[in-house]
Amino acid sequence: MTVDTVHVDLPGRAYDVRIGPGLIARAAAEIAPLLHRPRVAIVTEETVAGLHLAPLQDALRGEGIESAALILPPGEATKGWPQFTRTVEWLLDRQVERGDIVVALGGGVIGDLVGFAAAVVRRGVRFVQVPTSLLAQVDSSVGGKTGINTPQGKNLVGAFHQPALVLADTSALATMPARDFLSGYGEVVKYGLLGDADFFAWLEDNGPRLRDDDSALIHAVKRSVQMKADIVMRDETEQGDRALLNLGHTFCHALEATTGYSDRLLHGEGVAIGCVLAFETSARLGLCAQEDPSRLRAHLAAMGMKTDLADIPGDLPGPLALVDLMGQDKKVVDGQLRFVMARGIGDAFVTADVPREVVAQVLADAG
Ligand SMILES: NC(=O)c1ccc[n+]([C@@H]2O[C@H](COP(=O)([O-])OP(=O)(O)OC[C@H]3O[C@@H](n4cnc5c(N)ncnc54)[C@H](O)[C@@H]3O)[C@@H](O)[C@H]2O)c1
């Protein structure tokens, strides 16, 4: 079994992202060097616990590492104050010390919530991400953004808190439901679109067989993590380049808000549709070739993914109302909405220079 490593070289907070099959089974050997005493606190959720908690705890026990687990409900609604408070108090009840390690086992919901809890318990304890969803492996477990949702919006409360280690066990992805896997794939495609045309072309060839081909899956996860790590190393706290990772997200956040963060639209599905809309807008502004949005649509369709507003079940508000919702985005700076646009596949950039009427027209045409 080969395990690949992407090193996130942040001064004073450097860590490895380990990528490969069977990493949960060998978690003890991976985590042991970080421990001051042989015990960890694991936080997970019901669905993931049913599939992957026992193997993790068995592996730890096999090496003499004691573990206790808190099992939260699954789903985005968990990422709020009530379960956050519960997690923080459970960690304190477990007498987690500054030198201990907290393990986040699950998708992006668990990673974000547990990372934030680890950031505030005793003013910061170290944590290990064991991401089990494709989205979490390629995106949310790397880069140190942690947080929760509030009634005012998504991810509005949180902290930058880098993990001490990320164990991306690609064999854990085998149990993912098809729709959630494809939603995570939306973020994989995003990396090709924003900065690596060759990777996008590779995905066009290999994307449809990722679930059946371990080495292709590992390559896709590794390339995505490498791209995220490179951007985070250049701009940890999003003063510049890190905003490129938001390709498609301004559109996506408006669509998620209007569909109530529900099953009507999963985050990665919104990202994929948002990327199409960003490329349509770029083409409309003469920034990229007219063929680029069509090529992206064709790839997403070949993957069996949603590509247009019309693919979202139920009614959506009109284009102008959607543009207004985009104005609520965290990416608004001094009242100006900033977009990630593209000069072509693999060449994205950030700009505030996108007329509202053009965005509204693109949305009207995509409806
Ligand atoms: N911190 C960041 O940089 C960052 C980046 C992108 C997204 N996010 C956040 O990530 C969250 C979305 O992450 P997600 O899509 O992983 O959501 P999630 O954690 O809800 O997982 C999606 C679904 O897959 C299930 N699941 C996870 N792993 C599984 C497995 N191995 N087998 C079977 N089922 C499994 C979960 O139970 C859930 O139903 C959002 O809250 C988003 O805001 C954060």
The ligand as a Tripos MOL2 file, in Angstrom:
@<TRIPOS>MOLECULE
LIG
   44    48     1     0     0
SMALL
NO_CHARGES

@<TRIPOS>ATOM
      1 N1        -13.3870   24.4370    5.9070 N.am      1 LIG1
      2 C1        -13.3760   24.5440    4.5960 C.2       1 LIG1
      3 O1        -12.3940   25.0090    3.9990 O.2       1 LIG1
      4 C2        -14.5500   24.0550    3.8160 C.ar      1 LIG1
      5 C3        -14.4580   23.9070    2.4170 C.ar      1 LIG1
      6 C4        -15.5500   23.3940    1.7200 C.ar      1 LIG1
      7 C5        -16.6970   23.0270    2.4130 C.ar      1 LIG1
      8 N2        -16.7600   23.1740    3.7680 N.ar      1 LIG1
      9 C6        -17.9350   22.7630    4.5370 C.3       1 LIG1
     10 O2        -18.0560   21.3450    4.4070 O.3       1 LIG1
     11 C7        -19.4190   20.9880    4.6170 C.3       1 LIG1
     12 C8        -19.8180   19.9880    3.5720 C.3       1 LIG1
     13 O3        -18.9810   18.8580    3.6820 O.3       1 LIG1
     14 P1        -19.5080   17.4100    3.2450 P.3       1 LIG1
     15 O4        -20.0700   17.4670    1.8860 O.co2     1 LIG1
     16 O5        -18.4300   16.4570    3.5530 O.co2     1 LIG1
     17 O6        -20.7680   17.2520    4.2170 O.3       1 LIG1
     18 P2        -21.1140   16.1940    5.3510 P.3       1 LIG1
     19 O7        -20.0950   16.1980    6.4030 O.co2     1 LIG1
     20 O8        -22.5260   16.4760    5.7540 O.co2     1 LIG1
     21 O9        -21.0580   14.8120    4.5620 O.3       1 LIG1
     22 C9        -21.9410   14.5880    3.4820 C.3       1 LIG1
     23 C10       -22.7590   13.3240    3.7120 C.3       1 LIG1
     24 O10       -21.9180   12.2010    3.5100 O.3       1 LIG1
     25 C11       -21.9840   11.3310    4.6340 C.3       1 LIG1
     26 N3        -20.6810   10.6810    4.7210 N.ar      1 LIG1
     27 C12       -19.4790   11.2400    4.9590 C.ar      1 LIG1
     28 N4        -18.5070   10.3340    4.8240 N.ar      1 LIG1
     29 C13       -19.1010    9.1740    4.4870 C.ar      1 LIG1
     30 C14       -18.6360    7.8710    4.1760 C.ar      1 LIG1
     31 N5        -17.3220    7.6010    4.1350 N.pl3     1 LIG1
     32 N6        -19.5530    6.9210    3.8870 N.ar      1 LIG1
     33 C15       -20.8690    7.2040    3.8650 C.ar      1 LIG1
     34 N7        -21.3780    8.4100    4.1160 N.ar      1 LIG1
     35 C16       -20.4920    9.3830    4.4160 C.ar      1 LIG1
     36 C17       -22.3820   12.2060    5.7910 C.3       1 LIG1
     37 O11       -23.0340   11.4620    6.8050 O.3       1 LIG1
     38 C18       -23.3340   13.1680    5.1120 C.3       1 LIG1
     39 O12       -24.6190   12.6140    5.0030 O.3       1 LIG1
     40 C19       -20.2210   22.2710    4.5530 C.3       1 LIG1
     41 O13       -20.6210   22.6350    5.8620 O.3       1 LIG1
     42 C20       -19.2370   23.2910    4.0050 C.3       1 LIG1
     43 O14       -19.4890   24.6050    4.4860 O.3       1 LIG1
     44 C21       -15.7080   23.6760    4.4660 C.ar      1 LIG1
@<TRIPOS>BOND
     1     1     2 1
     2     2     3 2
     3     2     4 1
     4     4     5 ar
     5     4    44 ar
     6     5     6 ar
     7     6     7 ar
     8     7     8 ar
     9     8     9 1
    10     8    44 ar
    11     9    10 1
    12     9    42 1
    13    10    11 1
    14    11    12 1
    15    11    40 1
    16    12    13 1
    17    13    14 1
    18    14    15 2
    19    14    16 1
    20    14    17 1
    21    17    18 1
    22    18    19 2
    23    18    20 1
    24    18    21 1
    25    21    22 1
    26    22    23 1
    27    23    24 1
    28    23    38 1
    29    24    25 1
    30    25    26 1
    31    25    36 1
    32    26    27 ar
    33    26    35 ar
    34    27    28 ar
    35    28    29 ar
    36    29    30 ar
    37    29    35 ar
    38    30    31 1
    39    30    32 ar
    40    32    33 ar
    41    33    34 ar
    42    34    35 ar
    43    36    37 1
    44    36    38 1
    45    38    39 1
    46    40    41 1
    47    40    42 1
    48    42    43 1
@<TRIPOS>SUBSTRUCTURE
     1 LIG1         1 GROUP 0 **** ****
